[in-house]
Amino acid sequence: MRSGKGWLGLSAIAALALAAAGPAWTQTDTIASVKQKGKVVVGVKADYKPFGYTDPSGKIVGLEVDLADDVAKRLGVQIELVPVIAANRMEFLKQGRIDLMIATMAYKPDRAEVIGIPEPFYYAGAANVFAKKSSGLKAWADLKGKPVCAIQGAYYNRRTGEEFGANLVVFKGVTEAMAALEAGNCVGVVFDTTFFAGIMGDAKWADYAMVLPSIDPEPWGVGVRKDDPKFAAYMSGVIKDWHKTGYLLALEKKWGIPQSPYLVEQQAKFK
């Protein structure tokens, strides 16, 4: 039978163990940190027109940059933009090199295990086919038996080939696929609508358009640090307001992006 001193000893050991483990439960307070330093550091794309890209003057601009500016304005602080790419954007956030990430990041469950991705989502890419306006393509079923250029690994390739019967001509990168389209090796390119939105203003593609109804939307989320539920809740409220007020729809119009059915749906939901 244990003595009272024994139990007290165990309790003391447990208390010390908890104290030692204390830092593991420490939560980041991004909002407090941002207000203390007077600026919010946001990771954005600098190579994905029109969401985040470098203009001729060297300034990073785009739809997501406008969103980052709005967050800074709401917090009452200055903004610092840090260019990120898919390979480093989550690491920059985890390391504290950026406070917030708004960088064309599609939601994936495995990503949500690494960083915080507050809902609702602020945008969504989708699949479409970029083809000549005179192609006669109006429905996905029209692709049956026709050569369609595709990018290796894209999630909508299987559906395009198996369900709609297109003969996929697969390339490693989008540059090669677009070159094949221009050369007449396929009737169109199946890819993400957000990419096509960025090139539709180029004179080179004046005779082309996204010719089909967009399908398979893939939502995009902002990124915050995993250990900061307070900032995640704050950003959730901001995103709801972006949808409710039609701010995102207005930015689409500003940047020449065809209206997203996803944004229309979200505005109706939060209005």
C-alpha positions as a Markdown table, in Angstrom:
| # | Residue | x | y | z |
|---|---|---|---|---|
| 1 | Met | 0.0 | 0.0 | 0.0 |
| 2 | Arg | 1.3 | 3.4 | -1.0 |
| 3 | Ser | 1.9 | 6.1 | 1.6 |
| 4 | Gly | 0.6 | 9.6 | 1.4 |
| 5 | Lys | 4.1 | 10.8 | 0.7 |
| 6 | Gly | 4.3 | 8.4 | -2.2 |
| 7 | Trp | 1.2 | 9.9 | -3.8 |
| 8 | Leu | 2.5 | 13.4 | -3.1 |
| 9 | Gly | 5.7 | 12.5 | -4.8 |
| 10 | Leu | 4.0 | 11.2 | -7.9 |
| 11 | Ser | 1.8 | 14.4 | -8.0 |
| 12 | Ala | 4.9 | 16.5 | -7.8 |
| 13 | Ile | 6.6 | 14.5 | -10.6 |
| 14 | Ala | 3.4 | 14.9 | -12.8 |
| 15 | Ala | 3.3 | 18.6 | -12.1 |
| 16 | Leu | 7.0 | 19.0 | -13.1 |
| 17 | Ala | 6.3 | 17.0 | -16.3 |
| 18 | Leu | 3.4 | 19.2 | -17.3 |
| 19 | Ala | 5.5 | 22.3 | -16.6 |
| 20 | Ala | 8.3 | 20.9 | -18.7 |
| 21 | Ala | 5.9 | 20.2 | -21.5 |
| 22 | Gly | 4.2 | 23.6 | -21.2 |
| 23 | Pro | 5.7 | 25.2 | -24.3 |
| 24 | Ala | 4.0 | 22.5 | -26.4 |
| 25 | Trp | 0.6 | 24.0 | -25.5 |
| 26 | Thr | 1.8 | 27.6 | -26.2 |
| 27 | Gln | -0.4 | 29.2 | -28.8 |
| 28 | Thr | 0.8 | 31.8 | -31.3 |
| 29 | Asp | -1.1 | 35.2 | -31.3 |
| 30 | Thr | -0.5 | 36.5 | -34.7 |
| 31 | Ile | -2.9 | 39.4 | -34.3 |
| 32 | Ala | -1.0 | 40.7 | -31.2 |
| 33 | Ser | 2.3 | 40.2 | -32.9 |
| 34 | Val | 1.2 | 42.0 | -36.1 |
| 35 | Lys | -0.1 | 45.0 | -34.1 |
| 36 | Gln | 3.0 | 45.2 | -32.1 |
| 37 | Lys | 5.3 | 45.3 | -35.1 |
| 38 | Gly | 2.9 | 47.5 | -37.1 |
| 39 | Lys | 2.8 | 45.3 | -40.2 |
| 40 | Val | 1.4 | 42.0 | -41.5 |
| 41 | Val | 3.7 | 39.9 | -43.6 |
| 42 | Val | 1.7 | 38.0 | -46.3 |
| 43 | Gly | 3.0 | 35.3 | -48.6 |
| 44 | Val | 1.6 | 35.7 | -52.1 |
| 45 | Lys | 2.3 | 34.4 | -55.6 |
| 46 | Ala | 4.4 | 36.6 | -57.9 |
| 47 | Asp | 4.1 | 34.4 | -61.0 |
| 48 | Tyr | 0.4 | 33.5 | -61.3 |
| 49 | Lys | -1.4 | 36.2 | -63.2 |
| 50 | Pro | -3.9 | 37.7 | -62.4 |
| 51 | Phe | -3.9 | 36.4 | -58.8 |
| 52 | Gly | -0.4 | 37.4 | -57.9 |
| 53 | Tyr | 2.2 | 38.5 | -60.3 |
| 54 | Thr | 5.0 | 41.1 | -60.9 |
| 55 | Asp | 3.9 | 44.0 | -63.1 |
| 56 | Pro | 6.4 | 45.8 | -65.5 |
| 57 | Ser | 7.4 | 48.2 | -62.8 |
| 58 | Gly | 8.4 | 45.3 | -60.5 |
| 59 | Lys | 5.5 | 45.6 | -58.2 |
| 60 | Ile | 3.5 | 42.5 | -57.1 |
| 61 | Val | -0.1 | 43.0 | -57.9 |
| 62 | Gly | -3.2 | 40.9 | -58.4 |
| 63 | Leu | -6.5 | 39.7 | -56.9 |
| 64 | Glu | -4.9 | 38.0 | -53.9 |
| 65 | Val | -2.6 | 41.0 | -53.3 |
| 66 | Asp | -5.8 | 43.1 | -53.0 |
| 67 | Leu | -7.1 | 40.6 | -50.5 |
| 68 | Ala | -3.9 | 40.9 | -48.5 |
| 69 | Asp | -4.1 | 44.7 | -48.6 |
| 70 | Asp | -7.7 | 44.4 | -47.2 |
| 71 | Val | -6.5 | 42.3 | -44.3 |
| 72 | Ala | -3.8 | 44.8 | -43.5 |
| 73 | Lys | -6.4 | 47.7 | -43.6 |
| 74 | Arg | -8.7 | 45.8 | -41.3 |
| 75 | Leu | -5.9 | 45.2 | -38.8 |
| 76 | Gly | -4.8 | 48.8 | -39.1 |
| 77 | Val | -1.2 | 48.0 | -40.0 |
| 78 | Gln | 1.2 | 48.2 | -43.0 |
| 79 | Ile | 1.7 | 45.3 | -45.3 |
| 80 | Glu | 4.8 | 43.4 | -46.4 |
| 81 | Leu | 4.5 | 41.0 | -49.3 |
| 82 | Val | 6.8 | 38.0 | -49.6 |
| 83 | Pro | 6.7 | 36.0 | -52.9 |
| 84 | Val | 6.1 | 32.3 | -52.3 |
| 85 | Ile | 5.7 | 29.3 | -54.5 |
| 86 | Ala | 3.9 | 26.0 | -53.9 |
| 87 | Ala | 7.1 | 24.3 | -52.7 |
| 88 | Asn | 7.8 | 26.8 | -49.9 |
| 89 | Arg | 4.5 | 28.6 | -48.9 |
| 90 | Met | 3.6 | 26.2 | -46.1 |
| 91 | Glu | 7.1 | 26.1 | -44.7 |
| 92 | Phe | 7.4 | 29.9 | -44.7 |
| 93 | Leu | 4.2 | 30.0 | -42.6 |
| 94 | Lys | 5.4 | 27.2 | -40.2 |
| 95 | Gln | 8.7 | 29.0 | -39.8 |
| 96 | Gly | 7.1 | 32.3 | -39.0 |
| 97 | Arg | 8.6 | 34.0 | -42.0 |
| 98 | Ile | 5.1 | 35.1 | -43.0 |
| 99 | Asp | 2.0 | 35.8 | -40.9 |
| 100 | Leu | -0.6 | 34.9 | -43.5 |
| 101 | Met | -0.6 | 33.1 | -46.8 |
| 102 | Ile | -2.9 | 33.9 | -49.7 |
| 103 | Ala | -1.3 | 32.1 | -52.6 |
| 104 | Thr | -3.6 | 30.0 | -54.8 |
| 105 | Met | -3.5 | 27.1 | -52.4 |
| 106 | Ala | -6.1 | 24.4 | -53.0 |
| 107 | Tyr | -7.6 | 22.8 | -49.8 |
| 108 | Lys | -6.3 | 19.3 | -49.2 |
| 109 | Pro | -6.8 | 17.3 | -46.0 |
| 110 | Asp | -3.1 | 16.6 | -45.6 |
| 111 | Arg | -2.3 | 20.4 | -45.9 |
| 112 | Ala | -4.8 | 21.1 | -43.1 |
| 113 | Glu | -2.8 | 18.8 | -40.9 |
| 114 | Val | 0.2 | 21.0 | -41.3 |
| 115 | Ile | -1.2 | 24.5 | -41.3 |
| 116 | Gly | -4.5 | 26.2 | -40.4 |
| 117 | Ile | -6.9 | 26.6 | -43.3 |
| 118 | Pro | -9.9 | 28.5 | -42.0 |
| 119 | Glu | -13.3 | 28.2 | -43.7 |
| 120 | Pro | -15.1 | 29.3 | -45.7 |
| 121 | Phe | -12.8 | 29.1 | -48.7 |
| 122 | Tyr | -12.3 | 32.3 | -50.6 |
| 123 | Tyr | -12.1 | 31.0 | -54.2 |
| 124 | Ala | -12.1 | 27.9 | -56.3 |
| 125 | Gly | -10.4 | 26.8 | -59.4 |
| 126 | Ala | -12.3 | 24.5 | -61.8 |
| 127 | Ala | -11.7 | 22.5 | -64.9 |
| 128 | Asn | -12.5 | 23.9 | -68.4 |
| 129 | Val | -11.3 | 23.5 | -72.0 |
| 130 | Phe | -9.5 | 26.4 | -73.7 |
| 131 | Ala | -10.1 | 26.2 | -77.4 |
| 132 | Lys | -10.8 | 28.3 | -80.5 |
| 133 | Lys | -14.1 | 30.2 | -80.2 |
| 134 | Ser | -15.0 | 28.7 | -83.6 |
| 135 | Ser | -14.3 | 25.1 | -82.3 |
| 136 | Gly | -18.0 | 24.3 | -82.0 |
| 137 | Leu | -17.4 | 22.8 | -78.5 |
| 138 | Lys | -20.3 | 23.6 | -76.2 |
| 139 | Ala | -20.7 | 20.7 | -73.9 |
| 140 | Trp | -18.2 | 18.2 | -72.3 |
| 141 | Ala | -19.8 | 15.4 | -74.3 |
| 142 | Asp | -18.6 | 17.2 | -77.5 |
| 143 | Leu | -15.1 | 16.1 | -76.6 |
| 144 | Lys | -15.8 | 12.4 | -77.4 |
| 145 | Gly | -13.2 | 11.0 | -79.8 |
| 146 | Lys | -11.4 | 14.3 | -80.2 |
| 147 | Pro | -7.7 | 15.0 | -79.2 |
| 148 | Val | -7.5 | 17.1 | -76.1 |
| 149 | Cys | -4.2 | 18.3 | -74.7 |
| 150 | Ala | -3.8 | 17.8 | -70.9 |
| 151 | Ile | -1.2 | 18.3 | -68.2 |
| 152 | Gln | 0.3 | 15.3 | -66.5 |
| 153 | Gly | -1.1 | 14.7 | -63.0 |
| 154 | Ala | -4.1 | 17.1 | -63.3 |
| 155 | Tyr | -7.0 | 15.7 | -61.3 |
| 156 | Tyr | -9.6 | 16.2 | -64.0 |
| 157 | Asn | -7.8 | 14.3 | -66.7 |
| 158 | Arg | -9.4 | 11.0 | -65.8 |
| 159 | Arg | -12.9 | 12.3 | -66.0 |
| 160 | Thr | -12.2 | 14.1 | -69.3 |
| 161 | Gly | -10.9 | 10.9 | -70.8 |
| 162 | Glu | -13.1 | 8.2 | -69.2 |
| 163 | Glu | -16.4 | 10.0 | -68.7 |
| 164 | Phe | -16.4 | 12.3 | -71.7 |
| 165 | Gly | -14.4 | 10.1 | -74.1 |
| 166 | Ala | -11.7 | 12.6 | -75.1 |
| 167 | Asn | -8.5 | 11.2 | -76.6 |
| 168 | Leu | -6.0 | 12.8 | -74.1 |
| 169 | Val | -2.6 | 14.0 | -75.4 |
| 170 | Val | -0.7 | 14.4 | -72.2 |
| 171 | Phe | 2.2 | 16.8 | -71.6 |
| 172 | Lys | 4.5 | 17.4 | -68.7 |
| 173 | Gly | 3.8 | 21.1 | -68.4 |
| 174 | Val | 1.2 | 23.7 | -69.4 |
| 175 | Thr | 3.7 | 25.5 | -71.7 |
| 176 | Glu | 4.1 | 22.4 | -73.9 |
| 177 | Ala | 0.3 | 21.8 | -73.9 |
| 178 | Met | -0.4 | 25.3 | -75.0 |
| 179 | Ala | 2.2 | 25.1 | -77.7 |
| 180 | Ala | 0.5 | 22.0 | -79.0 |
| 181 | Leu | -2.8 | 23.7 | -79.1 |
| 182 | Glu | -1.4 | 26.6 | -81.0 |
| 183 | Ala | 0.2 | 24.2 | -83.5 |
| 184 | Gly | -3.2 | 22.5 | -84.0 |
| 185 | Asn | -2.3 | 19.2 | -82.5 |
| 186 | Cys | -5.5 | 19.2 | -80.3 |
| 187 | Val | -8.9 | 20.9 | -80.3 |
| 188 | Gly | -8.3 | 22.3 | -76.9 |
| 189 | Val | -6.5 | 22.2 | -73.6 |
| 190 | Val | -8.1 | 20.9 | -70.4 |
| 191 | Phe | -6.7 | 22.7 | -67.3 |
| 192 | Asp | -7.6 | 25.0 | -64.4 |
| 193 | Thr | -9.8 | 28.0 | -65.1 |
| 194 | Thr | -7.6 | 30.3 | -63.1 |
| 195 | Phe | -4.7 | 29.7 | -65.5 |
| 196 | Phe | -6.8 | 30.5 | -68.5 |
| 197 | Ala | -8.2 | 33.6 | -66.8 |
| 198 | Gly | -4.6 | 34.9 | -66.6 |
| 199 | Ile | -3.9 | 34.6 | -70.4 |
| 200 | Met | -7.2 | 35.5 | -71.9 |
| 201 | Gly | -6.2 | 39.2 | -72.1 |
| 202 | Asp | -3.2 | 38.4 | -74.2 |
| 203 | Ala | -3.6 | 39.3 | -77.9 |
| 204 | Lys | -2.0 | 35.9 | -78.8 |
| 205 | Trp | -5.1 | 34.1 | -77.5 |
| 206 | Ala | -7.7 | 36.6 | -78.8 |
| 207 | Asp | -9.4 | 33.9 | -80.9 |
| 208 | Tyr | -9.6 | 31.4 | -77.9 |
| 209 | Ala | -11.8 | 31.1 | -74.9 |
| 210 | Met | -13.0 | 28.8 | -72.1 |
| 211 | Val | -15.7 | 27.2 | -74.2 |
| 212 | Leu | -17.4 | 24.8 | -71.8 |
| 213 | Pro | -19.2 | 25.1 | -68.5 |
| 214 | Ser | -16.6 | 24.8 | -65.7 |
| 215 | Ile | -16.7 | 21.6 | -63.6 |
| 216 | Asp | -15.1 | 20.1 | -60.6 |
| 217 | Pro | -14.4 | 23.2 | -58.5 |
| 218 | Glu | -11.5 | 22.9 | -56.1 |
| 219 | Pro | -11.6 | 25.4 | -53.3 |
| 220 | Trp | -8.7 | 27.6 | -52.3 |
| 221 | Gly | -8.0 | 28.5 | -48.7 |
| 222 | Val | -5.8 | 31.1 | -46.9 |
| 223 | Gly | -3.1 | 29.7 | -44.6 |
| 224 | Val | -2.4 | 30.6 | -41.0 |
| 225 | Arg | -0.3 | 28.9 | -38.4 |
| 226 | Lys | -1.7 | 25.7 | -37.0 |
| 227 | Asp | -1.3 | 26.8 | -33.4 |
| 228 | Asp | -3.2 | 30.1 | -33.8 |
| 229 | Pro | -7.0 | 29.4 | -33.6 |
| 230 | Lys | -7.6 | 33.1 | -32.8 |
| 231 | Phe | -6.2 | 34.3 | -36.1 |
| 232 | Ala | -8.0 | 31.4 | -37.9 |
| 233 | Ala | -11.3 | 32.6 | -36.4 |
| 234 | Tyr | -10.5 | 36.2 | -37.4 |
| 235 | Met | -9.7 | 35.2 | -41.0 |
| 236 | Ser | -12.9 | 33.1 | -41.2 |
| 237 | Gly | -14.9 | 36.2 | -40.3 |
| 238 | Val | -13.0 | 38.3 | -42.9 |
| 239 | Ile | -13.6 | 35.7 | -45.7 |
| 240 | Lys | -17.3 | 35.5 | -44.8 |
| 241 | Asp | -17.5 | 39.3 | -45.2 |
| 242 | Trp | -15.7 | 39.2 | -48.6 |
| 243 | His | -18.4 | 36.8 | -49.8 |
| 244 | Lys | -21.3 | 38.6 | -48.1 |
| 245 | Thr | -20.4 | 42.1 | -49.5 |
| 246 | Gly | -19.6 | 40.8 | -53.0 |
| 247 | Tyr | -16.0 | 42.1 | -52.6 |
| 248 | Leu | -14.5 | 38.9 | -54.3 |
| 249 | Leu | -16.9 | 39.2 | -57.2 |
| 250 | Ala | -15.9 | 42.9 | -57.6 |
| 251 | Leu | -12.2 | 41.9 | -57.7 |
| 252 | Glu | -12.9 | 39.3 | -60.3 |
| 253 | Lys | -14.4 | 42.0 | -62.5 |
| 254 | Lys | -11.5 | 44.3 | -61.8 |
| 255 | Trp | -8.9 | 41.7 | -62.9 |
| 256 | Gly | -10.8 | 40.6 | -65.9 |
| 257 | Ile | -11.7 | 37.1 | -64.6 |
| 258 | Pro | -14.9 | 35.4 | -65.9 |
| 259 | Gln | -17.4 | 35.3 | -63.1 |
| 260 | Ser | -17.0 | 32.2 | -60.9 |
| 261 | Pro | -20.1 | 30.2 | -60.2 |
| 262 | Tyr | -18.5 | 29.3 | -56.8 |
| 263 | Leu | -18.4 | 33.0 | -55.8 |
| 264 | Val | -22.0 | 33.5 | -56.8 |
| 265 | Glu | -23.0 | 30.5 | -54.8 |
| 266 | Gln | -21.0 | 31.7 | -51.7 |
| 267 | Gln | -22.4 | 35.2 | -51.9 |
| 268 | Ala | -25.9 | 33.8 | -51.9 |
| 269 | Lys | -25.0 | 31.7 | -48.9 |
| 270 | Phe | -23.6 | 34.5 | -46.7 |
| 271 | Lys | -25.7 | 37.4 | -47.9 |
